[in-house]
Amino acid sequence: MAQTKIPAVYGFHPPCWSVGRIQERKQSQEEDRQRRLAEKPAEFCTYEDSSSEEKSEIALKEAVNTSYNFVDYVKHRETQTSIYSSVSKEYGHRHILTHGGLFEHTQIDLGHDMKKVLCSQWLSDRLILFGTKCNKLMIYDVQNHEINQIPSIVSSVRREIEDDEQTGGIYSVQLNPSKTLLATVAENNSEVAVYKIPTFDPVCVGENAHINRVDDICWLDDQFLVSGDTELALWRVTDDILDAEDEVAAHKTILPVSLEYFHNSEKIRAIKFNKSNREIATLNENHGTIVIWDAEKFQKKMARKFSHGNNTCMTLNENDNIYAIGNRNLSALLDCRTLQIIKKIPPIDYYGFHLFLRSASFTGDILTLGLDLGKILFFDLKAGKFLESSVIPDRTIRLKATKGYVFPDVDILRNDEHSEVKYGPAIMTHCYNSSGTRLFIAGGPNFLPNFTGNYAGLFQ
């Protein structure tokens, strides 16, 4: 988790150097080599390169002169005596999760006039932006606990605003890579709106692309972004639009650079941009298909049928080239190159209730899953199982949200098998701050028909 190259104080070797460490590493390398040879077929052979042996010897010398102790990292950071030191960003995140009691929960009061929260994004270590089912774009200040509404941008042609359970809501808020622009939906949620950050000045509205509600938006770089309903639209926010100065403060109207239609009115549920592969991945909600697009040509490359529909979320681990996809029946990890399933995450049941996956995100090798009944679970990619506690053996780590606000009021839920469980909100969205030590979760009664309400909370 931490690496510190320690200089020698007296003699030729630092205090962390020992003959035993060299022998252990050589033995470990030999075991890895023998295991790889055993896995290869008999007709397949490889030849060792002398230069690779020299490189391994150099790497071995570097390793024994390096301390992997976190205490050494902190000490040498304070005294600034190390030539090189680094720490994994996910170290604090994993440590907080596996050592129980370090995460404290605080519920955020959203009042009774707000519907469930659908999307969220940290603007800074202090500000959280989120969108609701009632078409409100809100910003929450972690320090002074203030909640303010950001006015939605009105398009050039005023249309009737729909606010019902099927078509209403803000489902996506996304920052560009430089965090200078924010993309979400306009007052009419079939149009794309762009704001300047941190002032929230309106920049432009993207029109004449979508007919239905925009479910997701994704930035490709600081200028280009894509959005999707039953079409995938490519937009560009040019420097001319950003630098334009009018006597009367007003936003511009932009048209899509390119527009791709889906057959059979396939609804796009999620969009991700794989920067290393220069690919756009779209997840279809109704027909259960994941489609890979060439980001430069804006053309389809391949597609794969994943399930029979009801897909809810998709996230990307770019370091390991893995997509995580979830629906109401199955969650799985896919290889980005082939779209083959490499790991199935087992369904989660809680006292006879099947918990649907509502939101997912990667933090290093840990996949965070937001579920029904206010449950948050963590899947460890390295171990291939749900993250377990370091304090209590064989105990799966689980975070629990509080009730929030729900109308009509309900405390106990019953299923068809007459099982009873305490009510909890569906975790429709969650996001971490830059350090991974604060977790914002939000949602509402998504799985209860004819119920309304909201929930938001902060683990820190």
C-alpha positions as CSV (number, residue, x, y, z in Angstrom):
1,M,0.0,0.0,0.0
2,A,2.9,2.3,0.8
3,Q,6.4,2.4,-0.7
4,T,9.4,4.4,0.8
5,K,12.9,4.2,-0.6
6,I,15.1,4.5,2.4
7,P,18.7,5.8,2.1
8,A,21.6,4.2,4.1
9,V,22.4,6.0,7.3
10,Y,25.6,4.0,8.0
11,G,27.3,1.6,5.7
12,F,26.0,0.5,2.3
13,H,22.5,-0.7,3.1
14,P,19.4,0.9,4.7
15,P,17.9,-0.6,7.9
16,C,15.1,-2.3,5.9
17,W,17.7,-4.4,3.9
18,S,18.3,-8.0,4.9
19,V,19.4,-11.2,3.3
20,G,16.2,-12.9,4.3
21,R,14.1,-10.5,2.2
22,I,16.2,-11.3,-0.8
23,Q,15.8,-15.0,-0.3
24,E,12.1,-14.7,0.2
25,R,11.6,-12.6,-3.0
26,K,13.8,-15.0,-5.1
27,Q,11.8,-18.0,-3.8
28,S,8.5,-16.2,-4.6
29,Q,9.7,-15.4,-8.1
30,E,10.7,-19.0,-8.7
31,E,7.3,-20.3,-7.5
32,D,5.5,-17.9,-9.8
33,R,7.7,-19.0,-12.7
34,Q,7.0,-22.7,-12.0
35,R,3.3,-22.1,-11.7
36,R,3.2,-20.3,-15.1
37,L,5.1,-23.1,-16.7
38,A,2.6,-25.7,-15.3
39,E,-0.3,-23.7,-16.7
40,K,1.1,-23.6,-20.3
41,P,0.4,-26.5,-22.7
42,A,3.2,-28.9,-23.5
43,E,3.6,-27.8,-27.1
44,F,4.1,-24.2,-26.0
45,C,7.5,-23.1,-24.9
46,T,9.2,-19.8,-24.0
47,Y,12.9,-18.7,-23.8
48,E,14.4,-16.6,-21.1
49,D,16.1,-13.4,-22.1
50,S,19.4,-12.5,-20.4
51,S,18.4,-8.8,-20.3
52,S,15.2,-9.7,-18.5
53,E,17.3,-11.5,-15.9
54,E,19.4,-8.4,-15.4
55,K,16.3,-6.3,-15.0
56,S,14.9,-8.7,-12.4
57,E,18.1,-8.4,-10.4
58,I,18.0,-4.6,-10.5
59,A,14.3,-4.7,-9.5
60,L,15.2,-7.1,-6.6
61,K,17.9,-4.7,-5.3
62,E,15.4,-1.8,-5.5
63,A,12.8,-3.8,-3.6
64,V,15.0,-4.7,-0.6
65,N,16.0,-1.0,-0.3
66,T,12.4,-0.1,-0.1
67,S,10.2,-0.2,3.0
68,Y,6.5,-1.1,2.5
69,N,5.6,-0.1,6.0
70,F,3.1,2.7,6.3
71,V,4.7,3.9,9.5
72,D,8.0,4.4,7.6
73,Y,6.1,6.3,4.9
74,V,4.6,8.8,7.5
75,K,7.9,9.2,9.3
76,H,10.0,10.0,6.2
77,R,7.2,12.2,4.8
78,E,7.5,14.3,8.0
79,T,11.3,14.5,7.9
80,Q,11.6,14.6,4.1
81,T,14.5,12.2,4.2
82,S,13.3,9.7,1.6
83,I,14.4,9.9,-2.1
84,Y,11.1,8.4,-3.3
85,S,7.9,7.6,-1.5
86,S,4.3,6.9,-2.6
87,V,1.1,5.6,-1.1
88,S,-1.9,3.9,-2.8
89,K,-4.9,6.2,-3.0
90,E,-7.2,3.3,-2.1
91,Y,-5.2,2.4,1.1
92,G,-7.3,4.8,3.3
93,H,-10.5,3.7,1.7
94,R,-9.8,0.0,2.3
95,H,-8.5,0.5,5.8
96,I,-11.6,2.5,6.9
97,L,-13.9,-0.2,5.5
98,T,-12.2,-3.2,6.9
99,H,-11.7,-1.7,10.4
100,G,-15.2,-1.5,11.8
101,G,-16.6,1.7,13.4
102,L,-14.4,4.2,11.5
103,F,-17.2,5.2,9.2
104,E,-19.8,7.4,11.0
105,H,-23.2,8.1,9.4
106,T,-24.9,11.5,9.2
107,Q,-28.4,11.8,7.7
108,I,-29.0,14.9,5.5
109,D,-32.5,16.4,6.0
110,L,-34.0,17.1,2.5
111,G,-37.5,18.1,3.8
112,H,-40.8,16.7,2.7
113,D,-41.1,18.5,-0.7
114,M,-38.3,16.7,-2.4
115,K,-38.6,13.3,-4.2
116,K,-36.0,10.6,-4.3
117,V,-32.4,11.5,-5.3
118,L,-31.3,9.9,-8.6
119,C,-27.7,11.1,-9.3
120,S,-24.8,12.8,-7.4
121,Q,-21.3,14.2,-7.9
122,W,-18.7,15.7,-5.6
123,L,-17.7,19.2,-6.9
124,S,-15.0,19.5,-4.2
125,D,-14.2,18.1,-0.8
126,R,-16.9,20.5,0.5
127,L,-19.7,20.6,-2.1
128,I,-22.0,17.8,-3.3
129,L,-24.3,18.2,-6.3
130,F,-27.3,15.9,-6.8
131,G,-30.4,15.7,-8.9
132,T,-33.9,14.5,-7.9
133,K,-37.0,12.9,-9.4
134,C,-38.9,16.2,-9.1
135,N,-36.4,17.9,-11.5
136,K,-34.5,19.8,-8.9
137,L,-30.7,20.4,-9.2
138,M,-29.4,20.8,-5.6
139,I,-26.1,21.5,-4.0
140,Y,-25.2,20.5,-0.4
141,D,-22.4,22.1,1.7
142,V,-20.8,19.5,4.0
143,Q,-19.4,22.1,6.4
144,N,-22.4,24.4,7.1
145,H,-25.0,21.8,6.1
146,E,-26.8,24.2,3.7
147,I,-28.8,23.0,0.7
148,N,-29.4,25.3,-2.2
149,Q,-31.2,24.8,-5.6
150,I,-29.5,25.6,-8.9
151,P,-32.0,27.0,-11.4
152,S,-32.5,24.8,-14.5
153,I,-31.7,26.3,-17.9
154,V,-34.7,27.0,-20.1
155,S,-34.5,26.0,-23.7
156,S,-35.2,28.3,-26.7
157,V,-38.6,26.6,-27.2
158,R,-40.6,26.4,-24.0
159,R,-42.2,23.0,-23.7
160,E,-44.5,21.5,-21.1
161,I,-42.5,20.0,-18.3
162,E,-43.4,16.4,-17.4
163,D,-43.1,15.5,-13.7
164,D,-44.3,11.9,-13.3
165,E,-42.8,8.6,-12.2
166,Q,-42.1,7.5,-15.7
167,T,-40.6,10.5,-17.5
168,G,-39.6,13.1,-14.8
169,G,-36.2,13.4,-13.0
170,I,-32.6,14.4,-13.3
171,Y,-30.7,11.2,-13.9
172,S,-27.2,12.4,-14.6
173,V,-24.8,15.2,-13.4
174,Q,-21.2,15.0,-14.8
175,L,-18.1,17.2,-14.6
176,N,-15.6,17.4,-17.5
177,P,-12.1,16.2,-16.8
178,S,-10.8,19.7,-15.9
179,K,-13.8,20.3,-13.6
180,T,-14.6,23.6,-15.3
181,L,-17.9,22.5,-16.9
182,L,-21.0,20.7,-15.6
183,A,-23.3,18.7,-17.9
184,T,-26.9,17.7,-16.8
185,V,-30.4,18.0,-18.3
186,A,-32.2,21.3,-18.9
187,E,-35.6,22.3,-17.5
188,N,-36.9,20.0,-20.2
189,N,-35.1,16.7,-19.4
190,S,-34.9,15.7,-23.0
191,E,-32.3,18.4,-23.6
192,V,-28.7,18.8,-22.3
193,A,-27.6,21.7,-20.3
194,V,-24.0,22.9,-19.6
195,Y,-22.9,25.2,-16.7
196,K,-19.7,26.9,-15.8
197,I,-18.0,25.7,-12.6
198,P,-17.8,27.0,-9.9
199,T,-20.1,29.9,-10.7
200,F,-22.9,27.8,-12.2
201,D,-23.4,30.4,-15.0
202,P,-25.4,28.9,-17.9
203,V,-23.3,28.1,-21.0
204,C,-25.5,26.4,-23.5
205,V,-28.4,24.0,-24.1
206,G,-28.2,21.1,-26.5
207,E,-31.5,20.8,-28.5
208,N,-33.0,18.8,-31.4
209,A,-31.5,15.4,-30.4
210,H,-33.6,13.6,-27.9
211,I,-37.3,13.0,-27.7
212,N,-37.4,11.1,-24.4
213,R,-35.8,11.7,-21.1
214,V,-31.9,11.7,-21.1
215,D,-30.8,9.0,-18.7
216,D,-27.0,9.5,-18.8
217,I,-24.3,11.9,-20.0
218,C,-20.6,11.3,-20.3
219,W,-17.7,13.6,-21.1
220,L,-15.1,12.4,-23.6
221,D,-12.7,15.4,-22.9
222,D,-13.1,19.0,-22.0
223,Q,-15.2,19.8,-25.1
224,F,-16.9,16.7,-26.3
225,L,-19.7,14.9,-24.5
226,V,-22.3,12.2,-25.3
227,S,-25.9,11.8,-24.1
228,G,-28.5,9.1,-24.6
229,D,-32.2,8.3,-24.6
230,T,-33.1,6.1,-27.6
231,E,-30.5,8.0,-29.6
232,L,-26.8,8.5,-28.8
233,A,-25.9,12.2,-29.4
234,L,-22.4,13.7,-29.6
235,W,-22.1,17.4,-28.6
236,R,-19.2,19.9,-28.6
237,V,-18.8,22.9,-26.4
238,T,-16.3,25.1,-28.3
239,D,-14.1,27.8,-26.9
240,D,-16.2,30.4,-28.9
241,I,-19.3,29.5,-26.9
242,L,-17.4,29.7,-23.6
243,D,-15.7,33.1,-24.5
244,A,-18.8,34.7,-26.0
245,E,-19.8,37.9,-24.2
246,D,-23.3,39.3,-24.7
247,E,-24.7,42.6,-23.4
248,V,-27.5,40.6,-22.0
249,A,-26.5,37.5,-20.0
250,A,-27.9,34.5,-21.9
251,H,-26.9,31.0,-22.8
252,K,-26.4,29.7,-26.3
253,T,-28.1,26.9,-28.2
254,I,-26.1,24.1,-29.7
255,L,-27.0,21.2,-32.0
256,P,-25.6,17.7,-32.0
257,V,-22.4,17.0,-33.9
258,S,-23.6,13.5,-34.7
259,L,-26.6,11.4,-33.8
260,E,-27.0,7.6,-33.9
261,Y,-30.3,5.8,-33.6
262,F,-31.0,2.5,-31.9
263,H,-33.3,-0.1,-33.5
264,N,-36.5,-1.0,-31.7
265,S,-36.3,2.2,-29.6
266,E,-33.7,0.7,-27.3
267,K,-33.4,2.9,-24.2
268,I,-29.9,3.8,-23.1
269,R,-29.5,3.4,-19.3
270,A,-25.8,4.1,-18.8
271,I,-22.8,5.5,-20.8
272,K,-19.1,5.1,-19.9
273,F,-16.0,6.3,-21.8
274,N,-12.9,4.0,-21.8
275,K,-10.1,6.5,-22.3
276,S,-7.4,3.9,-22.7
277,N,-9.3,2.0,-25.4
278,R,-10.8,5.1,-26.9
279,E,-14.2,3.5,-26.7
280,I,-17.7,4.5,-25.6
281,A,-19.8,1.8,-23.8
282,T,-23.6,2.1,-23.7
283,L,-25.9,-0.1,-21.7
284,N,-29.4,-0.7,-23.0
285,E,-32.2,-0.8,-20.4
286,N,-34.9,-2.7,-22.1
287,H,-33.2,-5.3,-24.3
288,G,-30.2,-6.0,-22.0
289,T,-27.5,-5.2,-24.6
290,I,-24.1,-3.5,-24.1
291,V,-22.7,-1.8,-27.2
292,I,-19.1,-0.6,-27.7
293,W,-18.6,2.4,-30.0
294,D,-15.4,3.8,-31.5
295,A,-15.1,7.2,-29.9
296,E,-13.1,8.7,-32.8
297,K,-15.4,7.5,-35.6
298,F,-18.6,7.4,-33.5
299,Q,-19.5,4.0,-35.0
300,K,-20.5,0.7,-33.4
301,K,-17.7,-1.8,-32.9
302,M,-19.4,-4.7,-31.2
303,A,-22.4,-5.6,-29.0
304,R,-23.4,-8.4,-26.7
305,K,-26.7,-9.5,-25.2
306,F,-26.2,-9.5,-21.5
307,S,-29.6,-10.2,-20.0
308,H,-33.3,-10.0,-20.6
309,G,-33.6,-6.4,-19.6
310,N,-34.1,-4.3,-16.5
311,N,-30.5,-3.2,-16.5
312,T,-29.9,-0.6,-13.8
313,C,-26.3,0.5,-13.8
314,M,-22.8,0.2,-15.3
315,T,-19.4,1.3,-14.1
316,L,-15.8,1.0,-15.4
317,N,-12.5,0.1,-13.8
318,E,-10.1,1.4,-16.4
319,N,-6.9,0.1,-14.7
320,D,-8.1,-3.5,-14.9
321,N,-10.1,-3.1,-18.1
322,I,-13.3,-4.3,-16.5
323,Y,-17.0,-3.2,-16.8
324,A,-19.3,-4.0,-13.9
325,I,-23.0,-4.3,-15.0
326,G,-26.0,-4.9,-12.9
327,N,-29.7,-5.6,-13.3
328,R,-32.5,-6.9,-11.1
329,N,-31.4,-10.6,-11.4
330,L,-27.6,-10.6,-11.9
331,S,-24.5,-8.6,-11.5
332,A,-21.3,-9.4,-13.4
333,L,-17.8,-8.3,-14.3
334,L,-17.0,-8.1,-18.1
335,D,-13.7,-8.0,-19.9
336,C,-13.6,-4.6,-21.8
337,R,-11.8,-6.2,-24.8
338,T,-14.2,-9.2,-25.4
339,L,-17.3,-8.4,-23.3
340,Q,-17.0,-11.9,-21.9
341,I,-18.2,-12.5,-18.3
342,I,-15.2,-13.0,-16.1
343,K,-17.0,-13.1,-12.7
344,K,-20.6,-13.3,-11.7
345,I,-21.6,-11.6,-8.4
346,P,-24.1,-13.7,-6.6
347,P,-27.6,-12.4,-6.0
348,I,-28.1,-10.8,-2.6
349,D,-31.0,-11.9,-0.4
350,Y,-31.9,-10.3,3.0
351,Y,-34.4,-12.2,5.2
352,G,-36.3,-13.5,2.1
353,F,-36.1,-10.2,0.2
354,H,-34.1,-10.1,-3.1
355,L,-32.1,-6.9,-3.1
356,F,-31.9,-5.2,-6.5
357,L,-28.7,-3.5,-7.5
358,R,-29.3,0.3,-8.0
359,S,-25.9,1.9,-8.2
360,A,-22.3,0.8,-8.6
361,S,-18.8,2.4,-8.6
362,F,-15.1,1.4,-8.5
363,T,-12.6,2.7,-6.1
364,G,-9.4,0.9,-7.0
365,D,-10.0,-2.8,-6.7
366,I,-13.2,-2.3,-4.6
367,L,-16.6,-2.3,-6.2
368,T,-19.2,-0.5,-4.2
369,L,-22.8,-1.7,-4.6
370,G,-25.9,0.4,-3.7
371,L,-28.9,-1.9,-3.0
372,D,-32.5,-1.9,-1.9
373,L,-33.4,-1.5,1.8
374,G,-30.6,1.0,2.4
375,K,-27.8,-1.6,2.1
376,I,-24.3,-0.9,0.7
377,L,-21.9,-3.8,0.0
378,F,-18.3,-3.9,-1.2
379,F,-16.9,-6.5,-3.6
380,D,-13.1,-7.1,-3.5
381,L,-11.8,-7.8,-7.0
382,K,-8.5,-9.2,-5.8
383,A,-10.2,-11.8,-3.4
384,G,-13.1,-12.4,-5.8
385,K,-15.7,-12.1,-3.0
386,F,-17.4,-9.5,-0.8
387,L,-15.1,-7.5,1.3
388,E,-14.6,-8.9,4.8
389,S,-13.7,-7.3,8.1
390,S,-10.2,-7.3,9.4
391,V,-11.5,-7.2,13.0
392,I,-14.1,-9.9,13.0
393,P,-13.2,-12.9,10.8
394,D,-15.6,-14.1,8.0
395,R,-17.9,-11.1,8.5
396,T,-19.0,-9.3,5.4
397,I,-18.7,-5.5,5.5
398,R,-22.1,-3.8,5.1
399,L,-23.2,-0.2,5.6
400,K,-26.8,0.6,6.4
401,A,-28.7,3.8,5.6
402,T,-31.3,5.3,7.9
403,K,-35.0,5.5,7.0
404,G,-35.1,9.0,5.5
405,Y,-38.6,10.4,4.6
406,V,-41.3,8.2,3.1
407,F,-45.0,8.9,2.6
408,P,-47.2,7.1,3.4
409,D,-45.1,6.2,6.5
410,V,-44.0,2.6,6.6
411,D,-41.7,0.7,9.0
412,I,-42.1,-3.0,8.2
413,L,-42.2,-4.6,4.7
414,R,-43.7,-8.0,3.9
415,N,-43.1,-10.1,0.8
416,D,-45.2,-12.9,-0.7
417,E,-43.6,-15.5,1.6
418,H,-44.8,-13.4,4.6
419,S,-41.2,-12.5,5.6
420,E,-40.8,-9.2,7.4
421,V,-38.0,-6.8,7.3
422,K,-37.4,-3.2,8.4
423,Y,-37.9,-0.6,5.7
424,G,-34.9,1.1,4.1
425,P,-34.5,3.4,1.0
426,A,-33.1,2.2,-2.3
427,I,-29.6,3.5,-2.8
428,M,-30.1,5.1,-6.2
429,T,-26.8,6.9,-6.2
430,H,-23.5,7.1,-4.3
431,C,-20.2,8.8,-4.8
432,Y,-16.8,9.2,-3.0
433,N,-14.7,12.3,-2.6
434,S,-11.3,12.5,-4.1
435,S,-9.6,10.8,-1.1
436,G,-12.1,8.0,-0.9
437,T,-12.7,8.7,2.8
438,R,-16.2,10.2,2.4
439,L,-19.1,8.5,0.9
440,F,-22.4,10.3,-0.1
441,I,-25.4,8.0,-0.6
442,A,-28.9,8.9,-1.6
443,G,-32.1,7.6,-2.9
444,G,-35.7,6.9,-1.8
445,P,-38.6,4.4,-1.9
446,N,-37.9,3.3,-5.5
447,F,-39.3,-0.3,-5.0
448,L,-42.6,0.7,-3.4
449,P,-45.4,1.7,-5.8
450,N,-47.5,4.8,-4.9
451,F,-44.9,5.8,-2.3
452,T,-42.9,9.0,-2.3
453,G,-40.0,10.3,-0.2
454,N,-36.3,10.9,-0.2
455,Y,-33.1,10.0,1.6
456,A,-29.5,11.4,1.7
457,G,-26.7,10.6,4.0
458,L,-22.9,11.0,4.5
459,F,-20.4,8.4,5.8
460,Q,-17.2,9.9,6.9
